[in-house]
Amino acid sequence: MFAKNIGTIDRVLRIAVGLALLAAFFLTPNTGGWHYAYLIGIVPLLTGLMSSCPLYSILGISTCPVKH
């Protein structure tokens, strides 16, 4: 589908941040419209699971190690 452009450390950090934000969404009380901002955690979680970031592709960035 997409070319892999996310390295191991980047991938682990994205998954951890994504899970933390989604956990905050489900564990904090709904006190207003800003509560739904935690759902942005879906983006780093999905990009971490796919090992591909569309923004990295657009900017020509890759944190994957170079394969020889």
CYANA upper distance limits for C-alpha pairs under 8 A (distance plus 0.5 A):
  2 PHE  CA     52 SER  CA      6.80
  3 ALA  CA     52 SER  CA      6.86
  4 LYS  CA     50 MET  CA      8.34
  4 LYS  CA     51 SER  CA      5.86
  4 LYS  CA     52 SER  CA      5.32
  4 LYS  CA     53 CYS  CA      8.42
  4 LYS  CA     64 CYS  CA      7.83
  5 ASN  CA     51 SER  CA      6.99
  5 ASN  CA     52 SER  CA      5.74
  5 ASN  CA     53 CYS  CA      7.15
  5 ASN  CA     56 TYR  CA      7.59
  5 ASN  CA     57 SER  CA      7.90
  5 ASN  CA     61 ILE  CA      7.78
  5 ASN  CA     62 SER  CA      5.05
  5 ASN  CA     63 THR  CA      6.44
  5 ASN  CA     64 CYS  CA      5.90
  6 ILE  CA     10 ASP  CA      6.55
  6 ILE  CA     11 ARG  CA      6.53
  6 ILE  CA     48 GLY  CA      8.06
  6 ILE  CA     51 SER  CA      5.67
  6 ILE  CA     52 SER  CA      6.20
  6 ILE  CA     53 CYS  CA      7.45
  6 ILE  CA     62 SER  CA      6.56
  6 ILE  CA     63 THR  CA      5.48
  6 ILE  CA     64 CYS  CA      5.63
  7 GLY  CA     11 ARG  CA      6.44
  7 GLY  CA     51 SER  CA      7.98
  7 GLY  CA     62 SER  CA      8.12
  7 GLY  CA     63 THR  CA      5.25
  7 GLY  CA     64 CYS  CA      4.46
  7 GLY  CA     65 PRO  CA      7.02
  8 THR  CA     12 VAL  CA      6.66
  8 THR  CA     64 CYS  CA      7.86
  9 ILE  CA     13 LEU  CA      6.67
 10 ASP  CA     14 ARG  CA      6.64
 10 ASP  CA     48 GLY  CA      8.17
 10 ASP  CA     63 THR  CA      7.71
 11 ARG  CA     15 ILE  CA      6.74
 11 ARG  CA     47 THR  CA      8.35
 11 ARG  CA     48 GLY  CA      5.12
 11 ARG  CA     49 LEU  CA      7.85
 11 ARG  CA     51 SER  CA      6.95
 12 VAL  CA     16 ALA  CA      6.63
 12 VAL  CA     48 GLY  CA      7.46
 13 LEU  CA     17 VAL  CA      6.55
 14 ARG  CA     18 GLY  CA      6.45
 14 ARG  CA     44 PRO  CA      5.40
 14 ARG  CA     45 LEU  CA      6.38
 14 ARG  CA     47 THR  CA      7.87
 14 ARG  CA     48 GLY  CA      5.77
 15 ILE  CA     19 LEU  CA      6.58
 15 ILE  CA     44 PRO  CA      6.79
 15 ILE  CA     45 LEU  CA      5.15
 15 ILE  CA     46 LEU  CA      8.26
 15 ILE  CA     48 GLY  CA      5.83
 15 ILE  CA     49 LEU  CA      7.48
 16 ALA  CA     20 ALA  CA      6.57
 16 ALA  CA     45 LEU  CA      8.12
 17 VAL  CA     21 LEU  CA      6.64
 17 VAL  CA     41 GLY  CA      7.36
 17 VAL  CA     44 PRO  CA      7.47
 17 VAL  CA     45 LEU  CA      7.89
 18 GLY  CA     22 LEU  CA      6.72
 18 GLY  CA     40 ILE  CA      8.30
 18 GLY  CA     41 GLY  CA      4.57
 18 GLY  CA     42 ILE  CA      6.44
 18 GLY  CA     43 VAL  CA      7.61
 18 GLY  CA     44 PRO  CA      5.67
 18 GLY  CA     45 LEU  CA      4.97
 19 LEU  CA     23 ALA  CA      6.46
 19 LEU  CA     41 GLY  CA      7.20
 19 LEU  CA     45 LEU  CA      7.17
 20 ALA  CA     24 ALA  CA      6.65
 20 ALA  CA     41 GLY  CA      8.04
 21 LEU  CA     25 PHE  CA      6.82
 21 LEU  CA     38 TYR  CA      5.71
 21 LEU  CA     39 LEU  CA      7.37
 21 LEU  CA     40 ILE  CA      7.90
 21 LEU  CA     41 GLY  CA      5.46
 22 LEU  CA     26 PHE  CA      6.97
 22 LEU  CA     38 TYR  CA      6.56
 22 LEU  CA     39 LEU  CA      6.51
 22 LEU  CA     41 GLY  CA      6.08
 22 LEU  CA     42 ILE  CA      7.71
 23 ALA  CA     27 LEU  CA      6.42
 24 ALA  CA     28 THR  CA      6.20
 24 ALA  CA     38 TYR  CA      7.18
 25 PHE  CA     35 HIS  CA      7.10
 25 PHE  CA     36 TYR  CA      7.47
 25 PHE  CA     38 TYR  CA      5.76
 25 PHE  CA     39 LEU  CA      7.19
 29 PRO  CA     35 HIS  CA      8.45
 30 ASN  CA     35 HIS  CA      6.25
 31 THR  CA     35 HIS  CA      7.07
 33 GLY  CA     37 ALA  CA      8.32
 34 TRP  CA     38 TYR  CA      8.38
 40 ILE  CA     44 PRO  CA      8.27
 41 GLY  CA     45 LEU  CA      6.72
 42 ILE  CA     46 LEU  CA      6.52
 43 VAL  CA     47 THR  CA      6.67
 44 PRO  CA     48 GLY  CA      6.35
 45 LEU  CA     49 LEU  CA      6.65
 46 LEU  CA     50 MET  CA      6.58
 47 THR  CA     51 SER  CA      6.31
 47 THR  CA     52 SER  CA      5.98
 47 THR  CA     53 CYS  CA      5.95
 48 GLY  CA     52 SER  CA      7.46
 48 GLY  CA     53 CYS  CA      8.44
 52 SER  CA     56 TYR  CA      8.45
 53 CYS  CA     57 SER  CA      6.97
 54 PRO  CA     58 ILE  CA      6.84
 55 LEU  CA     59 LEU  CA      6.71
 56 TYR  CA     60 GLY  CA      6.24
 56 TYR  CA     61 ILE  CA      5.28
 56 TYR  CA     62 SER  CA      7.00
 57 SER  CA     61 ILE  CA      6.79
 57 SER  CA     62 SER  CA      8.22
